Amino acid sequence: MKRVAYDDYYQEPDYFGNPYPSLIDFFTNYESRGTVLDLGCGQGRDSLFIGELGYKVIGIDHSTVGINQLNEEANKRNIDVDGMVGNVYDFPITKDIDIVLLDSMLHFYKNDVQKETEFVNKILTELKEGGVFVNCILKGEARENILKKIINESPYEWGTLTDRYTEYKEANAEFHLLAIKKG
């Protein structure tokens, strides 16, 4: 496998710290304990937490180092979490996926808007009816408006499960958590 920058970052255990508080609240209180696809899972801060709650989790990331750490920790905890090295943009969202999670994957920077818009449209299209899309994004009106526009222009009906902001002290920033259900 090709070496990526995150392989170096992940030499530090828990590089990104703990999951966002609103993400913790959402997955703790969401009644369905189906299969979660965590795209861009890194070392597994979200995947491991969600797996501890009883969800089956599939984590995809391009960092071999991060995936190896995730799988080692999941095995220690004996939880149903499986990390795989792969390209998040191409990974198929099959009908056995109940929830797709993107945590800090989208930024909608000028050079990435088209690629990220196509990525979100792919997820929204492939996600089964009744499936849930969960996105954590750094607070910012422009990027949040792009995401909401993509969702509003999709040909599907979406019900909002949560739409809230959370302070993330470890990054000294505020993040927006949006969870929507395909109807």
Secondary structure, 3 states (H helix, E strand, C coil): CCCCHHHHHCCCCCCCCCCCHHHHHHHHHCCCCCEEEEECCCCCHHHHHHHHCCCEEEEEECCHHHHHHHHHHHHHHCCCEEEEECCCCCCCCCCCCCEEEEECCCCCCHHHHHHHHHHHHHHHHHCCCCCEEEEEEECCHHHHHHHHHHHHHCCCCEEEEEEEEEEEHHHCEEEEEEEEEEC
